[in-house]
Amino acid sequence: MSRFRKALSERVLIFDGAMGTSIHRYDLTLDDYRGYENCPEILVESRPDVISEIHESFFKVGCDVVETDTFGGSPLVLAEFGLADRAYELNKKAAELAREVASGFDGAMVSGSVGPTTKLPSLGHVSFASMKDAYREQVRGLIDGGVDVLQFETGQDLLQAKAAIIAMLD
């Protein structure tokens, strides 16, 4: 991840826009989602062309960094679709897909998107240890897939953020 830090020390880096909003432009069907309604993470397998096109569109307008299609890629969220056991694989594929697109643009980088999950440890929805382990699995896939940096997005619970940061540092 030193490439990201070096670039950040030299200039302001521009990240892409919202992946979810960009996906909605495509008016995809339930078949595109392989029946997993509202699970954009499955699109890295079922419609990699769409995800690649989104990444490419952001690089073409001058973004330095694109985020992987993994906001809901933790086992805790994927469990809601019966996909918890595929978390590592889907995160790795998402990172590899973004990395492949980035390779066509000089200096382009990939950020591994880690969302807050749908559980709040402070309210007892999930244990801190379970959340940390779930993030660890997601982060492992993103790193193995080749991201330059990791980012935790839109957390509503300090324990979510703490679990994500610990997982990222492990």
Phi and psi in degrees as GROMACS dihedral restraints (atoms count N, CA, C in turn):
[ dihedral_restraints ]
;  ai    aj    ak    al  type     phi  dphi    fc
    3     4     5     6     1   -67.5    20    10
    4     5     6     7     1   -27.1    20    10
    6     7     8     9     1   -61.5    20    10
    7     8     9    10     1   -41.1    20    10
    9    10    11    12     1   -64.5    20    10
   10    11    12    13     1   -48.1    20    10
   12    13    14    15     1   -60.4    20    10
   13    14    15    16     1   -40.7    20    10
   15    16    17    18     1   -62.0    20    10
   16    17    18    19     1   -48.4    20    10
   18    19    20    21     1   -62.1    20    10
   19    20    21    22     1   -41.2    20    10
   21    22    23    24     1   -65.5    20    10
   22    23    24    25     1   -32.1    20    10
   24    25    26    27     1   -73.9    20    10
   25    26    27    28     1   -17.1    20    10
   27    28    29    30     1   -99.3    20    10
   28    29    30    31     1   -25.5    20    10
   30    31    32    33     1  -162.4    20    10
   31    32    33    34     1   169.3    20    10
   33    34    35    36     1   -76.4    20    10
   34    35    36    37     1   131.9    20    10
   36    37    38    39     1  -101.0    20    10
   37    38    39    40     1   138.1    20    10
   39    40    41    42     1  -104.7    20    10
   40    41    42    43     1   122.3    20    10
   42    43    44    45     1   -91.6    20    10
   43    44    45    46     1   164.9    20    10
   45    46    47    48     1   -72.1    20    10
   46    47    48    49     1  -179.6    20    10
   48    49    50    51     1   -91.1    20    10
   49    50    51    52     1  -165.7    20    10
   51    52    53    54     1   -72.7    20    10
   52    53    54    55     1   123.4    20    10
   54    55    56    57     1   -62.8    20    10
   55    56    57    58     1   -48.5    20    10
   57    58    59    60     1   -58.4    20    10
   58    59    60    61     1   -45.1    20    10
   60    61    62    63     1   -63.2    20    10
   61    62    63    64     1   -40.9    20    10
   63    64    65    66     1   -64.3    20    10
   64    65    66    67     1   -38.8    20    10
   66    67    68    69     1   -62.3    20    10
   67    68    69    70     1   -39.6    20    10
   69    70    71    72     1   -62.3    20    10
   70    71    72    73     1   -23.9    20    10
   72    73    74    75     1   -60.2    20    10
   73    74    75    76     1   -24.7    20    10
   75    76    77    78     1   -85.8    20    10
   76    77    78    79     1    -7.6    20    10
   78    79    80    81     1    51.0    20    10
   79    80    81    82     1    51.2    20    10
   81    82    83    84     1   -72.6    20    10
   82    83    84    85     1   155.5    20    10
   84    85    86    87     1   -98.4    20    10
   85    86    87    88     1   170.5    20    10
   87    88    89    90     1   -61.4    20    10
   88    89    90    91     1   -32.2    20    10
   90    91    92    93     1   -63.9    20    10
   91    92    93    94     1   -36.9    20    10
   93    94    95    96     1   -61.0    20    10
   94    95    96    97     1   -31.4    20    10
   96    97    98    99     1   -91.0    20    10
   97    98    99   100     1     9.9    20    10
   99   100   101   102     1    51.8    20    10
  100   101   102   103     1    33.3    20    10
  102   103   104   105     1    84.8    20    10
  103   104   105   106     1    -5.2    20    10
  105   106   107   108     1   -91.3    20    10
  106   107   108   109     1    74.3    20    10
  108   109   110   111     1   -54.9    20    10
  109   110   111   112     1   133.3    20    10
  111   112   113   114     1    65.5    20    10
  112   113   114   115     1    31.7    20    10
  114   115   116   117     1  -122.7    20    10
  115   116   117   118     1    80.6    20    10
  117   118   119   120     1   -64.1    20    10
  118   119   120   121     1   -20.2    20    10
  120   121   122   123     1   -63.0    20    10
  121   122   123   124     1   -26.6    20    10
  123   124   125   126     1   -71.6    20    10
  124   125   126   127     1   -18.6    20    10
  126   127   128   129     1   -65.5    20    10
  127   128   129   130     1   -20.0    20    10
  129   130   131   132     1   -65.3    20    10
  130   131   132   133     1   -20.4    20    10
  132   133   134   135     1  -100.2    20    10
  133   134   135   136     1   -48.2    20    10
  135   136   137   138     1   -79.4    20    10
  136   137   138   139     1   -32.9    20    10
  138   139   140   141     1  -140.0    20    10
  139   140   141   142     1    59.0    20    10
  141   142   143   144     1   -60.4    20    10
  142   143   144   145     1   -25.3    20    10
  144   145   146   147     1   -61.2    20    10
  145   146   147   148     1   -40.0    20    10
  147   148   149   150     1   -67.0    20    10
  148   149   150   151     1   -47.7    20    10
  150   151   152   153     1   -64.5    20    10
  151   152   153   154     1   -41.7    20    10
  153   154   155   156     1   -62.5    20    10
  154   155   156   157     1   -42.4    20    10
  156   157   158   159     1   -63.1    20    10
  157   158   159   160     1   -38.0    20    10
  159   160   161   162     1   -64.3    20    10
  160   161   162   163     1   -48.6    20    10
  162   163   164   165     1   -57.8    20    10
  163   164   165   166     1   -47.7    20    10
  165   166   167   168     1   -60.5    20    10
  166   167   168   169     1   -40.1    20    10
  168   169   170   171     1   -62.5    20    10
  169   170   171   172     1   -36.2    20    10
  171   172   173   174     1   -72.1    20    10
  172   173   174   175     1   -39.7    20    10
  174   175   176   177     1   -65.0    20    10
  175   176   177   178     1   -38.5    20    10
  177   178   179   180     1   -63.3    20    10
  178   179   180   181     1   -28.1    20    10
  180   181   182   183     1   -93.6    20    10
  181   182   183   184     1     7.9    20    10
  183   184   185   186     1   105.4    20    10
  184   185   186   187     1     7.0    20    10
  186   187   188   189     1   -66.8    20    10
  187   188   189   190     1   144.6    20    10
  189   190   191   192     1   -89.7    20    10
  190   191   192   193     1   -29.6    20    10
  192   193   194   195     1  -135.8    20    10
  193   194   195   196     1   133.9    20    10
  195   196   197   198     1  -112.3    20    10
  196   197   198   199     1   150.9    20    10
  198   199   200   201     1   -96.1    20    10
  199   200   201   202     1   142.3    20    10
  201   202   203   204     1   -67.3    20    10
  202   203   204   205     1   158.0    20    10
  204   205   206   207     1   -84.1    20    10
  205   206   207   208     1    64.6    20    10
  207   208   209   210     1  -137.5    20    10
  208   209   210   211     1    20.2    20    10
  210   211   212   213     1   -52.7    20    10
  211   212   213   214     1   -40.8    20    10
  213   214   215   216     1  -105.1    20    10
  214   215   216   217     1    30.5    20    10
  216   217   218   219     1   -87.4    20    10
  217   218   219   220     1     8.1    20    10
  219   220   221   222     1   -78.8    20    10
  220   221   222   223     1   154.5    20    10
  222   223   224   225     1   -56.5    20    10
  223   224   225   226     1   -30.3    20    10
  225   226   227   228     1   -63.8    20    10
  226   227   228   229     1   -41.0    20    10
  228   229   230   231     1   -78.9    20    10
  229   230   231   232     1   -45.1    20    10
  231   232   233   234     1   -62.1    20    10
  232   233   234   235     1   -24.8    20    10
  234   235   236   237     1   -60.6    20    10
  235   236   237   238     1   -29.3    20    10
  237   238   239   240     1   -66.3    20    10
  238   239   240   241     1   -15.3    20    10
  240   241   242   243     1  -113.0    20    10
  241   242   243   244     1     6.3    20    10
  243   244   245   246     1    74.1    20    10
  244   245   246   247     1    23.7    20    10
  246   247   248   249     1  -117.0    20    10
  247   248   249   250     1    15.1    20    10
  249   250   251   252     1   -55.7    20    10
  250   251   252   253     1   -38.7    20    10
  252   253   254   255     1   -72.4    20    10
  253   254   255   256     1    -5.5    20    10
  255   256   257   258     1  -106.9    20    10
  256   257   258   259     1     8.8    20    10
  258   259   260   261     1   -57.6    20    10
  259   260   261   262     1   -51.3    20    10
  261   262   263   264     1   -57.2    20    10
  262   263   264   265     1   -50.1    20    10
  264   265   266   267     1   -60.4    20    10
  265   266   267   268     1   -46.5    20    10
  267   268   269   270     1   -67.7    20    10
  268   269   270   271     1   -38.0    20    10
  270   271   272   273     1   -66.9    20    10
  271   272   273   274     1   -41.8    20    10
  273   274   275   276     1   -63.1    20    10
  274   275   276   277     1   -45.0    20    10
  276   277   278   279     1   -61.6    20    10
  277   278   279   280     1   -41.3    20    10
  279   280   281   282     1   -62.5    20    10
  280   281   282   283     1   -42.6    20    10
  282   283   284   285     1   -66.1    20    10
  283   284   285   286     1   -43.0    20    10
  285   286   287   288     1   -63.6    20    10
  286   287   288   289     1   -39.9    20    10
  288   289   290   291     1   -63.7    20    10
  289   290   291   292     1   -47.3    20    10
  291   292   293   294     1   -64.3    20    10
  292   293   294   295     1   -40.3    20    10
  294   295   296   297     1   -62.1    20    10
  295   296   297   298     1   -41.9    20    10
  297   298   299   300     1   -60.5    20    10
  298   299   300   301     1   -44.5    20    10
  300   301   302   303     1   -65.8    20    10
  301   302   303   304     1   -44.2    20    10
  303   304   305   306     1   -60.0    20    10
  304   305   306   307     1   -31.1    20    10
  306   307   308   309     1   -62.9    20    10
  307   308   309   310     1   -18.0    20    10
  309   310   311   312     1   -87.6    20    10
  310   311   312   313     1     2.1    20    10
  312   313   314   315     1  -130.5    20    10
  313   314   315   316     1   127.0    20    10
  315   316   317   318     1   -59.7    20    10
  316   317   318   319     1   123.6    20    10
  318   319   320   321     1    76.5    20    10
  319   320   321   322     1     2.2    20    10
  321   322   323   324     1   -68.2    20    10
  322   323   324   325     1   144.0    20    10
  324   325   326   327     1  -129.8    20    10
  325   326   327   328     1   165.8    20    10
  327   328   329   330     1  -125.2    20    10
  328   329   330   331     1   132.1    20    10
  330   331   332   333     1  -109.6    20    10
  331   332   333   334     1   132.8    20    10
  333   334   335   336     1   -82.6    20    10
  334   335   336   337     1   112.7    20    10
  336   337   338   339     1   -81.0    20    10
  337   338   339   340     1   124.2    20    10
  339   340   341   342     1  -123.1    20    10
  340   341   342   343     1   113.5    20    10
  342   343   344   345     1   -90.0    20    10
  343   344   345   346     1   176.9    20    10
  345   346   347   348     1   -78.3    20    10
  346   347   348   349     1    -6.8    20    10
  348   349   350   351     1    70.5    20    10
  349   350   351   352     1  -177.2    20    10
  351   352   353   354     1  -105.2    20    10
  352   353   354   355     1    14.6    20    10
  354   355   356   357     1  -120.5    20    10
  355   356   357   358     1   143.2    20    10
  357   358   359   360     1  -115.4    20    10
  358   359   360   361     1   108.5    20    10
  360   361   362   363     1   -62.5    20    10
  361   362   363   364     1   -31.5    20    10
  363   364   365   366     1   -64.9    20    10
  364   365   366   367     1   -23.6    20    10
  366   367   368   369     1  -100.2    20    10
  367   368   369   370     1     6.0    20    10
  369   370   371   372     1    81.9    20    10
  370   371   372   373     1    12.4    20    10
  372   373   374   375     1   -65.4    20    10
  373   374   375   376     1   -28.6    20    10
  375   376   377   378     1  -157.3    20    10
  376   377   378   379     1   151.1    20    10
  378   379   380   381     1   -76.1    20    10
  379   380   381   382     1   154.1    20    10
  381   382   383   384     1   -59.0    20    10
  382   383   384   385     1   -43.3    20    10
  384   385   386   387     1   -61.7    20    10
  385   386   387   388     1   -41.2    20    10
  387   388   389   390     1   -65.7    20    10
  388   389   390   391     1   -40.2    20    10
  390   391   392   393     1   -65.7    20    10
  391   392   393   394     1   -44.4    20    10
  393   394   395   396     1   -60.5    20    10
  394   395   396   397     1   -44.0    20    10
  396   397   398   399     1   -63.4    20    10
  397   398   399   400     1   -39.1    20    10
  399   400   401   402     1   -64.4    20    10
  400   401   402   403     1   -45.9    20    10
  402   403   404   405     1   -62.5    20    10
  403   404   405   406     1   -38.5    20    10
  405   406   407   408     1   -59.3    20    10
  406   407   408   409     1   -42.6    20    10
  408   409   410   411     1   -63.9    20    10
  409   410   411   412     1   -43.5    20    10
  411   412   413   414     1   -63.9    20    10
  412   413   414   415     1   -48.2    20    10
  414   415   416   417     1   -61.4    20    10
  415   416   417   418     1   -39.5    20    10
  417   418   419   420     1   -59.6    20    10
  418   419   420   421     1   -43.4    20    10
  420   421   422   423     1   -63.9    20    10
  421   422   423   424     1   -42.1    20    10
  423   424   425   426     1   -64.5    20    10
  424   425   426   427     1   -44.7    20    10
  426   427   428   429     1   -65.4    20    10
  427   428   429   430     1   -45.8    20    10
  429   430   431   432     1   -63.6    20    10
  430   431   432   433     1   -25.7    20    10
  432   433   434   435     1   -81.8    20    10
  433   434   435   436     1    -9.2    20    10
  435   436   437   438     1   102.2    20    10
  436   437   438   439     1    24.6    20    10
  438   439   440   441     1   -67.7    20    10
  439   440   441   442     1   154.7    20    10
  441   442   443   444     1   -88.6    20    10
  442   443   444   445     1   -27.3    20    10
  444   445   446   447     1  -154.8    20    10
  445   446   447   448     1   159.5    20    10
  447   448   449   450     1  -116.0    20    10
  448   449   450   451     1   147.4    20    10
  450   451   452   453     1  -139.2    20    10
  451   452   453   454     1   137.0    20    10
  453   454   455   456     1   -99.1    20    10
  454   455   456   457     1   126.9    20    10
  456   457   458   459     1  -117.1    20    10
  457   458   459   460     1   142.5    20    10
  459   460   461   462     1    51.2    20    10
  460   461   462   463     1    36.9    20    10
  462   463   464   465     1   -67.5    20    10
  463   464   465   466     1   143.1    20    10
  465   466   467   468     1  -110.0    20    10
  466   467   468   469     1    -2.1    20    10
  468   469   470   471     1  -136.4    20    10
  469   470   471   472     1   126.7    20    10
  471   472   473   474     1   -59.1    20    10
  472   473   474   475     1   -30.5    20    10
  474   475   476   477     1   -70.6    20    10
  475   476   477   478     1   -29.5    20    10
  477   478   479   480     1   -61.7    20    10
  478   479   480   481     1   -50.1    20    10
  480   481   482   483     1   -61.1    20    10
  481   482   483   484     1   -44.0    20    10
  483   484   485   486     1   -61.4    20    10
  484   485   486   487     1   -44.8    20    10
  486   487   488   489     1   -62.9    20    10
  487   488   489   490     1   -42.3    20    10
  489   490   491   492     1   -65.0    20    10
  490   491   492   493     1   -44.7    20    10
  492   493   494   495     1   -64.3    20    10
  493   494   495   496     1   -43.5    20    10
  495   496   497   498     1   -60.8    20    10
  496   497   498   499     1   -43.8    20    10
  498   499   500   501     1   -61.7    20    10
  499   500   501   502     1   -38.6    20    10
  501   502   503   504     1   -69.7    20    10
  502   503   504   505     1   -31.5    20    10
  504   505   506   507     1   -83.9    20    10
  505   506   507   508     1   -19.3    20    10
